[in-house]
């Protein structure tokens, strides 16, 4: 294939690898920062004697969504199926405990 055909094919695909790499790294940095912030709040609330179920819901829902999205993009990576199952169970358990903490269940 000559250079012109390769260039035309790349422009037609509109698949900017640089953009995807930046978005992926940005997502991972954002996820990491969210986890650090929530972990700090969890430790702080534990020291203060407060409940932490709401923070655990935030973390588990973010991780489930991230794992589902990654698996949809890379179905060959079966580790994401395991993560989705385990994290979904963690989310459901936290949700039940969170609701129960209000005396509803």
HUBELNOR-V369587 format. One record per backbone hydrogen bond with DSSP energy under -0.5 kcal/mol. CO is the residue of the C=O (numbers start at 0). NH is the residue of the N-H. If there is no record, write none. Layout:
co = {CO/CO}
nh = {NH/NH}
//
This chain:
co = {1/2/3/4/5/6/7/8/9/9/13/14/15/16/17/18/19/20/21/22/23/24/25/26/27/28/29/30/31/32/33/34/35/36/37/38/39/40/41/42/43/44/44/45/51/52/53/54/55/56/57/58/59/60/61/62/63/64/65/66/67/68/69/73/75/76/77/77/78/79/80/81/82/83/84/85/86/87/88/89/90/91/92/93/94/95/96/98/98/99}
nh = {5/6/7/8/9/10/11/12/13/14/15/16/19/20/21/22/23/24/25/26/27/28/29/30/31/32/33/34/35/36/37/38/39/40/41/42/43/44/45/46/47/48/49/48/55/56/57/58/59/60/61/62/63/64/65/66/67/68/69/70/71/72/73/76/77/79/80/81/82/83/84/85/86/87/88/89/90/91/92/93/94/95/96/97/98/99/100/101/103/102}
//
